Amino acid sequence: MNDWPDRRTGDRSERYGRGSASPQPEGAQAMPHIQRRPAPPQRPTVPPQSQGYDDRYQGGQPGYGNSPEPGHDSGYNTGQVYGGGAGGGGGRGGGRGGGDAGYVQGRPPVDWRRRIKLGALTLVVVLLVVSVSTYFWADGKLKREVDLAKVIERPEAGDGTNYLIVGSDSREGMSAEDKKRLRTGSAEGKRTDSMMILHDGSNGPTLVSLPRDSQVEIPSFKGSESGKMFQGTGRQVKLNAAYAEDGPELLVRTVEFNTGLRIDHYVEIGFGGFAQIVDAIGGVEMDIPEAFKDKKSGADFQAGKQTLNGEQSLAFVRTRYAFAGSDLDRTKNQQKFLAALASQTATPSTVLNPFKLYPTMGAGLDTLIVDKDMSLWSLANMFFAMKGVTGGDGTSMNMPISGSSGGNLVWDKAKVKQLVQQLKNDEKVTVKGN
């Protein structure tokens, strides 16, 4: 019986070739009854290690890789996916970047620009906090005890800023051992040991020493404690007597009356504080032209360059009896030393080193006495002006002297008037002092 439909009957050998026994090769035969379908999309090749496990990934579909034949039970749960994709964890090939279904996800590149910005911002914030904290710490240490508002009949202000810098023989805070070591004695109270006017202007700083033995007139004044008015009588005294009589306010009043120059700020430091500052910065290097000794101050110096500690520095600026010019020579040494102290303190090795900066600031601020209007900014300006005294356009001099009277030094009134006028107008100082 022929099971083929009519259109499929016929000589099968004619339709499908002559077989292997034919000497001619089989030719292509037309098969109109078969319609070719598009080939399915080609599946990805299964890695060798996964062959035999295709049914785990593809549900045991026959014809994929080494899948079992249809009807074969592989023992796996068909349709269930083991392992993981990008974030899968279990099964063979699971985990990050593992197996066929996983993928390697690259770590994002480091954003160095963002890190640098964050680092810079953090540094700025830290510096700002430290700076603000240091400012309030230092500002709180200043002893603003001098009230220049109590000074009466003051001259008109000129250009620039004028500081009255006073070194006192105050022994406040010094132990008996310190007094002995520094040869200060144990006198009660305090007196002025040195006085200077520092003018800070556009034509460079000018430092004018006022010898303590200068003969001056005590003018009328208001008592700093009592508020009582004292009328001037033309009384002539040494300049340091004004301080001894009624303190800083009368000293400022006396200097302004005898010079005609308005004092903007007052700064005072005692023996102990002076020595502490020098020791805090590790000493001050000085070039001493000639050797000298002084039993009263304890000075004993050889000629040449040498680094002075606090004790030696105090002896250096206090010595007067070892010099022919006495107080005039002493004031010159004081000027040289203060300029050297400022120059060697305002250096990166001190300013940028907190282990050196804070002890130096602490030693100085603990012993400084200033006027009520003095700010840290004004104090810093004074310090840097002092540094510039011996360099550039800076000038240092003694108050011009015309002679002496009864052991007191008499000022040259004509030169003093010219000097004060140049300072008021902030002009280059041309007057020569002693």
C-alpha positions in Angstrom: 0.0 0.0 0.0 1.3 3.4 -0.9 1.0 5.8 2.0 2.3 8.9 0.1 -0.2 11.4 -1.3 -0.7 11.3 -5.0 1.7 14.3 -5.7 4.4 12.5 -3.8 4.2 9.2 -5.6 6.5 8.2 -8.4 9.8 6.7 -8.8 11.6 7.6 -5.6 14.9 6.9 -7.1 14.3 9.5 -9.7 13.5 12.1 -7.1 16.2 11.4 -4.6 19.2 10.3 -6.7 20.5 7.1 -7.8 22.0 5.9 -4.6 25.6 5.1 -3.8 25.7 2.5 -6.5 25.3 5.1 -9.2 28.5 6.1 -11.0 27.2 9.7 -11.2 27.0 11.9 -8.2 23.7 12.8 -6.9 22.4 16.1 -8.1 20.4 18.6 -6.2 16.7 17.8 -6.4 13.9 20.2 -6.2 11.6 19.7 -3.3 8.7 22.1 -3.7 6.8 20.6 -0.9 9.4 21.6 1.7 9.5 25.3 2.8 12.6 26.5 4.5 12.2 28.6 7.6 14.5 31.4 8.8 17.3 30.0 11.0 16.8 30.8 14.6 19.2 33.2 16.3 22.4 31.5 17.1 22.8 30.9 20.8 26.1 31.8 22.6 28.5 29.0 22.7 28.6 27.3 26.1 32.0 27.2 27.7 33.6 23.7 27.9 33.3 23.6 31.6 29.6 24.1 31.3 28.9 21.4 28.8 26.5 18.8 30.1 24.9 21.4 32.4 23.0 23.3 29.7 19.7 22.2 31.2 20.6 24.2 34.3 20.9 27.4 32.3 18.3 26.8 29.6 15.9 24.5 31.4 17.2 21.3 29.8 16.2 22.3 26.3 17.1 19.7 23.8 19.5 20.5 21.0 21.5 23.1 23.1 25.1 22.2 23.6 25.3 18.7 25.1 21.7 18.7 26.4 20.2 15.3 26.9 17.9 13.9 24.3 14.2 14.7 24.5 12.5 12.8 27.2 15.6 12.3 29.2 15.3 13.4 32.9 18.5 15.2 33.8 17.7 15.4 37.4 17.7 19.2 37.5 14.7 21.4 37.9 14.0 22.6 34.5 13.4 26.3 34.1 15.1 27.2 37.3 18.2 29.4 37.0 21.1 28.6 39.3 24.0 31.0 39.8 23.6 34.7 39.3 23.7 37.4 36.9 25.6 40.6 37.7 24.9 40.3 41.4 24.2 36.6 41.8 25.9 34.8 44.5 25.1 31.1 44.6 25.6 28.2 42.2 28.3 27.4 39.8 29.6 30.4 37.9 27.9 32.7 40.4 29.3 35.7 42.1 30.6 39.0 40.8 32.1 38.4 37.3 31.9 34.6 37.7 30.3 32.0 35.4 28.4 32.5 32.2 25.6 34.7 33.5 27.9 37.1 35.5 29.8 40.0 34.1 32.8 42.0 35.2 31.8 45.4 36.4 34.8 47.9 36.4 35.6 50.0 39.4 34.9 53.7 38.7 38.1 55.8 38.2 39.4 57.9 41.1 38.3 61.5 40.9 41.6 63.2 41.9 40.3 66.7 41.1 37.5 66.2 43.6 39.9 64.8 46.2 42.3 67.7 45.8 39.4 70.2 46.2 38.2 68.5 49.4 41.8 68.4 50.7 42.3 72.1 50.0 39.0 73.0 51.6 39.8 71.0 54.7 43.2 72.7 55.0 41.7 76.1 54.6 39.1 75.4 57.3 41.8 74.1 59.7 44.0 77.1 59.1 41.0 79.4 59.6 40.0 77.7 62.9 43.6 77.8 64.2 44.1 81.5 63.1 40.9 82.6 64.8 41.6 80.6 68.0 45.2 82.0 68.1 43.8 85.6 67.6 41.4 85.3 70.6 44.0 83.5 72.7 46.6 86.3 72.1 44.1 89.1 72.3 43.0 87.8 75.7 46.6 88.0 77.0 47.1 91.7 76.3 47.1 93.8 79.5 45.2 97.0 78.3 45.8 99.0 81.5 46.8 102.4 80.1 43.9 104.9 79.4 45.1 107.6 77.1 41.7 109.2 77.4 42.9 110.5 80.8 45.7 112.6 79.0 44.6 116.2 78.7 45.5 119.0 76.2 46.8 116.7 73.6 48.5 117.8 70.3 46.8 117.3 67.0 47.4 114.0 65.3 49.6 113.9 62.3 50.2 111.4 59.5 51.5 107.9 60.4 51.4 106.2 63.8 53.5 107.0 66.9 54.2 104.4 69.6 55.8 105.3 72.9 57.8 102.2 73.8 58.9 101.9 77.5 61.2 99.4 79.2 60.5 99.4 82.9 62.5 98.0 85.7 59.4 96.2 87.0 60.1 93.0 88.8 56.6 91.7 88.7 56.4 87.9 88.5 60.1 87.5 89.2 61.2 85.1 91.9 64.1 85.9 94.3 66.3 83.6 92.2 65.4 85.4 89.0 66.2 88.8 90.6 69.6 87.5 91.7 70.3 85.9 88.3 69.3 88.9 86.3 70.9 91.4 88.8 67.8 93.5 89.0 67.8 94.1 92.7 64.6 94.1 94.8 63.4 97.7 94.6 59.7 98.2 95.1 57.5 99.7 92.4 58.8 100.3 88.9 60.7 103.0 87.0 61.4 103.6 83.4 64.7 102.2 82.2 64.4 103.2 78.5 61.9 105.3 76.4 61.6 105.5 72.7 59.2 107.0 70.1 58.7 104.7 67.1 57.1 106.5 64.1 55.6 104.2 61.5 54.9 106.0 58.2 55.0 105.9 54.5 58.7 107.1 54.4 60.0 104.3 56.5 60.0 103.8 60.3 61.9 106.2 62.6 63.0 105.2 66.1 63.9 108.1 68.4 65.4 107.3 71.8 64.5 109.6 74.7 67.3 109.5 77.3 66.0 108.9 80.8 68.2 111.8 82.0 66.5 114.3 79.6 65.5 117.5 81.3 61.8 118.2 80.8 59.0 120.2 82.2 56.1 118.5 84.1 52.9 120.2 82.7 49.5 120.3 84.3 47.8 116.9 84.3 44.9 114.9 85.7 45.8 112.2 88.2 45.4 108.7 86.6 43.9 107.3 89.8 42.4 110.2 91.7 41.2 112.2 88.6 42.4 115.3 90.4 43.8 118.2 88.4 47.4 119.2 89.1 48.5 122.6 87.7 51.8 122.9 86.0 54.4 125.0 87.8 57.2 124.9 85.3 59.0 122.3 87.4 62.0 120.8 85.6 62.8 117.1 86.2 64.4 114.1 84.5 62.1 112.4 82.1 61.9 109.2 84.0 60.5 111.1 87.1 57.2 111.7 85.3 56.6 107.9 85.1 57.6 107.5 88.8 55.3 110.3 89.8 52.0 109.2 88.2 52.7 106.3 85.8 52.2 105.9 82.1 49.5 108.6 81.6 51.7 111.3 83.0 54.7 110.1 81.0 52.6 110.4 77.8 51.4 113.8 78.8 55.0 115.0 79.5 56.3 113.6 76.2 53.5 115.2 74.2 53.9 118.6 76.0 57.7 118.8 75.6 57.7 117.6 71.9 54.4 118.6 70.5 54.0 115.1 69.0 50.8 113.1 69.6 51.3 109.6 71.0 48.9 107.1 69.4 49.8 103.9 71.4 51.7 103.0 74.5 53.7 99.7 75.0 55.6 98.7 78.1 57.6 95.7 79.0 59.4 94.7 82.3 62.8 93.1 83.0 61.4 89.5 83.3 59.3 89.6 80.2 62.2 91.0 78.1 64.5 88.1 79.2 61.7 85.5 78.6 61.1 86.7 75.0 64.8 86.4 74.2 65.1 82.9 75.6 61.8 81.8 73.8 63.4 82.5 70.4 66.7 80.9 71.3 68.7 84.0 71.8 69.6 87.1 69.7 72.8 87.3 67.7 74.7 90.6 68.1 77.9 92.0 66.7 79.6 93.8 69.5 82.3 96.1 68.2 84.3 96.4 71.5 84.5 94.3 74.6 83.1 95.8 77.8 82.2 95.0 81.4 79.8 96.4 83.9 79.5 95.1 87.5 76.1 96.7 88.1 74.4 95.2 85.1 76.5 92.0 85.1 77.7 92.7 81.5 80.9 90.9 80.4 81.2 90.8 76.6 84.0 90.1 74.2 84.1 91.8 70.8 82.6 90.0 67.8 79.5 88.1 66.8 77.8 86.2 69.6 74.3 84.9 70.6 73.0 86.5 73.8 70.5 84.7 76.0 67.9 86.4 78.1 70.2 87.2 81.0 73.0 88.5 78.8 70.5 90.6 76.7 69.1 92.3 79.7 72.7 93.2 80.9 73.5 94.5 77.4 70.6 96.9 77.2 71.0 98.1 80.8 74.7 98.9 80.7 75.5 102.6 80.9 78.5 103.1 83.2 80.9 101.2 80.9 80.5 103.8 78.2 81.9 107.3 77.9 78.6 108.6 76.6 76.7 106.9 79.5 73.0 107.1 78.8 73.4 108.2 75.2 75.6 105.2 74.3 73.1 102.9 76.2 70.2 104.1 74.1 72.1 103.3 70.9 72.7 99.8 72.1 69.1 99.5 73.0 68.1 100.5 69.5 70.5 98.0 67.9 69.3 95.2 70.1 65.5 95.8 69.6 66.0 95.9 65.8 68.0 92.7 65.9 65.3 91.1 68.2 62.5 92.0 65.8 64.5 90.9 62.7 65.3 87.5 64.2 61.8 86.9 65.6 59.8 87.7 62.5 61.2 84.9 60.5 59.6 81.8 58.9 61.4 79.5 61.3 59.6 81.3 64.2 56.3 82.3 62.7 55.6 78.9 61.0 56.8 76.8 64.0 54.1 76.5 66.6 56.6 75.1 69.1 58.5 78.4 68.9 55.8 80.9 68.0 53.4 80.2 70.9 56.1 80.3 73.6 57.4 83.6 72.1 54.0 85.1 71.9 53.1 83.9 75.4 56.3 85.3 76.9 55.8 88.6 75.3 52.1 89.1 75.7 52.1 88.0 79.3 54.3 90.9 80.3 53.3 93.6 77.9 51.2 96.5 79.2 49.5 98.5 76.4 46.9 101.2 76.0 43.1 100.4 75.9 42.9 101.0 72.2 45.8 98.8 71.2 44.8 95.9 68.9 46.8 92.9 67.9 47.0 94.4 64.4 48.5 97.6 65.7 51.0 95.7 67.9 52.0 93.6 64.9 52.5 96.7 62.8 54.8 98.2 65.5 56.8 95.0 65.6 57.4 94.9 61.9 58.2 98.6 61.9 60.8 98.0 64.5 62.3 95.3 62.3 62.6 97.8 59.4 64.4 100.4 61.5 67.9 99.3 60.5 67.1 98.4 56.9 65.8 100.2 53.8 64.4 103.6 54.6 64.5 103.1 58.4 66.2 105.6 60.7 67.3 105.4 64.3 68.6 108.3 66.4 68.7 109.9 69.8 66.8 113.0 70.6 69.0 116.0 69.5 70.9 117.3 72.5 72.3 120.8 72.9 74.1 120.4 76.2 73.6 119.5 79.9 72.4 121.2 83.0 73.0 119.8 86.5 73.6 116.4 85.1 70.5 116.5 82.9 70.6 116.4 79.1 69.1 119.4 77.5 67.3 119.0 74.2 68.1 121.1 71.1 64.7 122.9 70.8 65.2 124.0 67.2 66.2 120.5 66.0 63.4 118.9 68.1 60.8 121.2 66.5 62.1 120.4 63.0 62.1 116.6 63.8 58.6 116.7 65.1 57.4 118.6 62.1 58.9 116.0 59.7 57.3 113.2 61.7 53.9 114.9 61.8 54.0 115.4 58.0 55.3 111.9 57.5 58.3 113.2 55.7 61.8 111.8 55.3 63.7 112.6 58.5 66.8 114.7 57.8 67.5 115.9 61.4 70.5 114.3 63.0 70.5 113.2 66.6 73.3 112.5 69.1 
